[in-house]
């Protein structure tokens, strides 16, 4: 049924949109492509799962603890591994290349550390929502509806933060012109550290929702990272609306393609779309040339 597949696509697209939001925020503010983002999602999911299993906390309380822990962890990684490279006297290309190489190396550090700490067995996060709503022939699982509701709440909170608060105004100033923002007294490093914290919290929420719908395991970060990269290219690097629209569209395209053409084709179509965007509109749907 078409409407059922559209609903499934919206659920998947909601997780993709949350994944891409954290990725594009860091690029928009700091021009940093964080290839370790998928592993940060994985660690965030494990933080949430650990908070639930060790203390017996309900899902939403454990999710808040996991998001705070992942935000702090992301700031520590920025201060230790990324900030020193952005301060040294490299050319722009050299600095960006070194940051990319560091984040690629962090993928394996985080993945192997997760294997040591939690093992390789997949585990599921229990949200505590079971059962379905029936609307005619449409089956609405409560767990999946909660995923969409969380995405809407996170996006609304992010927009409020970016456009209704002083820190949001400072963040947008840094993204538009870091030198000009520094000239009026804004501390770029502190604001970018805050962006990394936001990115980490969003990564934790996305990873935990993936763990609730599927499973949590150390290798879970690879596919979401690739999809997040496709989405931010599709929507426009650094564009928050582009990440949201791109995530929902990719989720719908993959679900409908898998249902009506074949699951072997859905990933092919996603990356064909990426190539097409790079060839014909490299700035993305919402990006600036």
TORDREN-850501 format. One line per field, with one value per residue (C-alpha): residue in one letter; y, z, x; residue number from 1. Coordinates in nm, 2 decimals. Example, Ala and Ser with C-alpha at 12.3 -4.5 7.8 and 13.67 -1.06 7.14 Angstrom:
resn <- A, S
north <- -0.45, -0.11
up <- 0.78, 0.71
east <- 1.23, 1.37
resi <- 1, 2
This chain:
resn <- X, X, X, X, X, X, X, X, X, X, X, X, X, X, X, X, X, X, X, X, X, X, X, X, X, X, X, X, X, X, X, X, X, X, X, X, X, X, X, X, X, X, X, X, X, X, X, X, X, X, X, X, X, X, X, X, X, X, X, X, X, X, X, X, X, X, X, X, X, X, X, X, X, X, X, X, X, X, X, X, X, X, X, X, X, X, X, X, X, X, X, X, X, X, X, X, X, X, X, X, X, X, X, X, X, X, X, X, X, X, X, X, X, X, X, X, X, X, X, X, X, X, X, X, X, X, X, X, X, X, X, X, X, X, X, X, X, X, X, X, X, X, X, X, X, X, X, X, X, X, X, X, X, X, X, X, X, X, X, X, X, X, X, X, X, X, X, X, X, X, X, X, X, X, X, X, X, X, X, X, X, X, X, X, X, X, X, X, X, X, X, X, X, X, X, X, X, X, X, X, X, X, X, X, X, X, X, X, X, X, X, X, X, X, X, X, X, X, X, X, X, X, X, X, X, X, X, X, X, X, X, X, X, X, X, X, X, X, X, X, X, X, X, X, X, X, X, X, X, X, X, X, X, X, X, X, X, X, X, X, X, X, X, X, X, X, X, X, X, X, X, X, X, X, X, X, X, X, X, X, X, X, X, X, X, X, X, X, X
north <- 0.00, 0.33, 0.53, 0.27, 0.29, 0.67, 0.65, 0.41, 0.65, 0.94, 0.75, 0.65, 1.00, 1.15, 0.96, 1.06, 1.42, 1.42, 1.25, 1.51, 1.81, 1.74, 1.68, 2.00, 2.22, 2.15, 2.22, 2.53, 2.69, 2.56, 2.43, 2.09, 1.76, 1.53, 1.17, 1.03, 1.15, 0.81, 0.66, 0.94, 0.83, 0.47, 0.58, 0.80, 0.49, 0.29, 0.57, 0.56, 0.18, 0.17, 0.43, 0.22, -0.12, -0.02, 0.21, 0.09, 0.44, 0.49, 0.56, 0.94, 1.00, 0.77, 0.95, 1.29, 1.15, 0.99, 1.31, 1.51, 1.26, 1.26, 1.64, 1.65, 1.38, 1.57, 1.89, 1.70, 1.55, 1.90, 2.05, 1.76, 1.65, 1.92, 2.26, 2.24, 2.17, 2.47, 2.70, 2.61, 2.81, 2.57, 2.68, 2.64, 2.32, 2.17, 2.24, 2.09, 1.78, 1.72, 1.75, 1.50, 1.26, 1.29, 1.23, 0.93, 0.79, 0.85, 0.62, 0.32, 0.44, 0.47, 0.15, -0.07, 0.09, 0.01, -0.35, -0.38, -0.21, -0.35, -0.65, -0.72, -0.86, -0.64, -0.51, -0.33, -0.02, -0.06, 0.27, 0.14, 0.20, -0.10, -0.16, 0.00, 0.24, 0.12, 0.38, 0.19, -0.03, 0.19, 0.04, 0.31, 0.16, 0.37, 0.33, 0.47, 0.76, 0.85, 0.87, 1.13, 1.32, 1.33, 1.46, 1.74, 1.84, 1.84, 2.05, 2.30, 2.33, 2.38, 2.65, 2.83, 2.81, 2.93, 3.22, 3.32, 3.32, 3.52, 3.21, 3.13, 3.47, 3.44, 3.10, 3.23, 3.52, 3.28, 3.07, 3.37, 3.54, 3.42, 3.70, 3.96, 3.80, 3.79, 4.16, 4.24, 4.03, 3.69, 3.39, 3.16, 2.86, 2.87, 2.89, 2.61, 2.40, 2.47, 2.36, 2.03, 1.98, 2.03, 1.80, 1.53, 1.56, 1.53, 1.23, 1.06, 1.10, 0.97, 0.68, 0.59, 0.60, 0.37, 0.14, 0.14, 0.05, -0.18, -0.26, -0.11, -0.25, -0.11, -0.12, 0.07, 0.41, 0.35, 0.35, 0.66, 0.85, 0.78, 0.87, 1.19, 1.29, 1.23, 1.43, 1.73, 1.73, 1.70, 1.97, 2.19, 2.18, 2.40, 2.43, 2.33, 2.33, 2.13, 1.87, 1.83, 1.82, 1.61, 1.35, 1.32, 1.29, 1.03, 0.83, 0.83, 0.75, 0.45, 0.31, 0.34, 0.21, -0.09, -0.17, -0.13, -0.20, -0.39, -0.35, -0.40, -0.09, 0.16, 0.23, 0.25, 0.51, 0.71, 0.74, 0.80, 1.09, 1.22, 1.20, 1.39, 1.66, 1.71, 1.73, 1.95, 2.15, 2.11, 2.37, 2.15, 2.23, 2.50, 2.57, 2.88, 2.86
up <- 0.00, -0.11, 0.20, 0.43, 0.24, 0.25, 0.63, 0.66, 0.44, 0.67, 0.97, 0.80, 0.66, 1.01, 1.14, 0.83, 0.88, 1.24, 1.13, 0.86, 1.09, 1.32, 1.02, 0.84, 1.15, 1.20, 0.83, 0.82, 1.13, 1.10, 0.74, 0.89, 0.73, 1.03, 0.89, 1.25, 1.28, 1.22, 1.50, 1.73, 1.65, 1.74, 2.07, 2.16, 2.11, 2.34, 2.60, 2.60, 2.61, 2.89, 3.09, 3.05, 3.13, 3.42, 3.60, 3.47, 3.36, 3.11, 2.75, 2.75, 3.07, 2.94, 2.60, 2.78, 2.97, 2.66, 2.46, 2.73, 2.75, 2.37, 2.35, 2.61, 2.43, 2.10, 2.26, 2.41, 2.07, 1.91, 2.17, 2.17, 1.80, 1.58, 1.73, 1.73, 1.36, 1.28, 1.47, 1.30, 1.01, 0.73, 0.41, 0.39, 0.19, 0.42, 0.73, 0.58, 0.46, 0.80, 0.98, 0.73, 0.79, 1.17, 1.16, 0.93, 1.19, 1.47, 1.29, 1.37, 1.72, 1.82, 1.64, 1.80, 2.14, 2.12, 2.03, 2.34, 2.57, 2.45, 2.23, 1.88, 1.96, 1.83, 2.10, 2.08, 2.27, 2.41, 2.39, 2.60, 2.33, 2.19, 1.99, 1.68, 1.57, 1.28, 1.04, 0.77, 0.61, 0.75, 1.03, 1.25, 1.50, 1.82, 1.82, 1.47, 1.53, 1.83, 1.60, 1.38, 1.69, 1.83, 1.50, 1.48, 1.84, 1.78, 1.46, 1.63, 1.92, 1.68, 1.49, 1.82, 1.92, 1.59, 1.53, 1.87, 2.10, 2.12, 2.08, 1.77, 1.63, 1.71, 1.55, 1.23, 1.23, 1.26, 0.98, 0.75, 0.82, 1.09, 1.06, 1.07, 1.37, 1.55, 1.47, 1.68, 1.97, 1.91, 2.03, 1.73, 1.91, 2.20, 1.95, 1.74, 2.05, 2.12, 1.77, 1.83, 2.14, 1.95, 1.68, 1.93, 2.10, 1.76, 1.67, 2.00, 1.94, 1.58, 1.68, 1.97, 1.74, 1.50, 1.79, 1.89, 1.54, 1.45, 1.67, 1.84, 1.74, 1.68, 1.30, 1.28, 1.21, 0.85, 0.66, 0.85, 0.78, 0.41, 0.40, 0.60, 0.35, 0.06, 0.22, 0.30, -0.06, -0.19, 0.04, 0.04, 0.27, 0.57, 0.51, 0.79, 0.58, 0.32, 0.57, 0.68, 0.33, 0.20, 0.48, 0.43, 0.05, 0.07, 0.32, 0.10, -0.22, -0.05, 0.10, -0.22, -0.43, -0.20, -0.19, -0.56, -0.75, -0.52, -0.21, -0.42, -0.62, -0.34, -0.24, -0.61, -0.67, -0.37, -0.49, -0.85, -0.71, -0.54, -0.86, -1.05, -0.79, -0.80, -1.18, -1.23, -0.90, -0.69, -0.44, -0.36, -0.34, -0.07, -0.09, -0.23, -0.52
east <- 0.00, 0.14, 0.05, 0.20, 0.53, 0.52, 0.48, 0.77, 0.97, 0.89, 1.01, 1.34, 1.37, 1.33, 1.63, 1.83, 1.74, 1.86, 2.18, 2.24, 2.16, 2.45, 2.68, 2.58, 2.59, 2.96, 3.03, 2.82, 2.99, 3.35, 3.39, 3.49, 3.38, 3.36, 3.39, 3.38, 3.02, 2.88, 3.09, 2.97, 2.62, 2.71, 2.87, 2.57, 2.34, 2.57, 2.57, 2.19, 2.17, 2.42, 2.23, 1.91, 2.07, 2.29, 2.05, 1.71, 1.61, 1.33, 1.41, 1.37, 1.57, 1.85, 1.84, 1.89, 2.19, 2.33, 2.29, 2.46, 2.75, 2.78, 2.78, 3.06, 3.25, 3.23, 3.36, 3.66, 3.73, 3.72, 3.95, 4.20, 4.21, 4.06, 4.11, 4.50, 4.49, 4.27, 4.50, 4.83, 4.96, 4.86, 4.70, 4.33, 4.36, 4.63, 4.43, 4.11, 4.30, 4.46, 4.12, 3.97, 4.26, 4.22, 3.84, 3.90, 4.14, 3.89, 3.65, 3.87, 3.96, 3.60, 3.48, 3.75, 3.70, 3.33, 3.41, 3.63, 3.38, 3.05, 3.13, 3.01, 2.66, 2.37, 2.14, 1.81, 1.70, 1.35, 1.16, 0.87, 0.61, 0.44, 0.13, -0.02, -0.29, -0.51, -0.64, -0.82, -0.56, -0.28, -0.08, 0.08, 0.33, 0.35, 0.73, 0.76, 0.52, 0.74, 1.04, 0.87, 0.75, 1.11, 1.24, 0.98, 1.06, 1.44, 1.40, 1.17, 1.42, 1.71, 1.53, 1.44, 1.80, 1.94, 1.69, 1.56, 1.87, 2.19, 2.41, 2.22, 2.28, 2.65, 2.67, 2.51, 2.76, 3.05, 2.91, 2.87, 3.21, 3.44, 3.69, 3.42, 3.26, 3.60, 3.64, 3.33, 3.45, 3.30, 3.51, 3.50, 3.65, 3.40, 3.11, 3.24, 3.29, 2.92, 2.83, 3.02, 2.82, 2.49, 2.61, 2.70, 2.36, 2.18, 2.40, 2.31, 1.94, 1.97, 2.18, 1.95, 1.64, 1.82, 1.90, 1.53, 1.41, 1.69, 1.99, 2.30, 2.63, 2.99, 2.96, 2.63, 2.78, 2.91, 2.58, 2.43, 2.75, 2.73, 2.36, 2.42, 2.69, 2.46, 2.18, 2.39, 2.53, 2.17, 2.03, 2.33, 2.64, 2.57, 2.20, 1.97, 1.65, 1.84, 1.94, 1.57, 1.42, 1.71, 1.67, 1.30, 1.33, 1.61, 1.41, 1.10, 1.30, 1.48, 1.16, 0.95, 1.23, 1.29, 0.91, 0.83, 1.16, 1.39, 1.61, 1.92, 1.84, 1.76, 2.13, 2.23, 1.96, 2.07, 2.43, 2.32, 2.12, 2.44, 2.64, 2.36, 2.34, 2.72, 2.72, 2.42, 2.37, 2.68, 2.56, 2.26, 1.89, 1.93, 2.30, 2.47, 2.71
resi <- 1, 2, 3, 4, 5, 6, 7, 8, 9, 10, 11, 12, 13, 14, 15, 16, 17, 18, 19, 20, 21, 22, 23, 24, 25, 26, 27, 28, 29, 30, 31, 32, 33, 34, 35, 36, 37, 38, 39, 40, 41, 42, 43, 44, 45, 46, 47, 48, 49, 50, 51, 52, 53, 54, 55, 56, 57, 58, 59, 60, 61, 62, 63, 64, 65, 66, 67, 68, 69, 70, 71, 72, 73, 74, 75, 76, 77, 78, 79, 80, 81, 82, 83, 84, 85, 86, 87, 88, 89, 90, 91, 92, 93, 94, 95, 96, 97, 98, 99, 100, 101, 102, 103, 104, 105, 106, 107, 108, 109, 110, 111, 112, 113, 114, 115, 116, 117, 118, 119, 120, 121, 122, 123, 124, 125, 126, 127, 128, 129, 130, 131, 132, 133, 134, 135, 136, 137, 138, 139, 140, 141, 142, 143, 144, 145, 146, 147, 148, 149, 150, 151, 152, 153, 154, 155, 156, 157, 158, 159, 160, 161, 162, 163, 164, 165, 166, 167, 168, 169, 170, 171, 172, 173, 174, 175, 176, 177, 178, 179, 180, 181, 182, 183, 184, 185, 186, 187, 188, 189, 190, 191, 192, 193, 194, 195, 196, 197, 198, 199, 200, 201, 202, 203, 204, 205, 206, 207, 208, 209, 210, 211, 212, 213, 214, 215, 216, 217, 218, 219, 220, 221, 222, 223, 224, 225, 226, 227, 228, 229, 230, 231, 232, 233, 234, 235, 236, 237, 238, 239, 240, 241, 242, 243, 244, 245, 246, 247, 248, 249, 250, 251, 252, 253, 254, 255, 256, 257, 258, 259, 260, 261, 262, 263, 264, 265, 266, 267, 268, 269, 270, 271, 272, 273, 274, 275, 276, 277, 278, 279, 280, 281, 282, 283, 284, 285, 286, 287, 288, 289
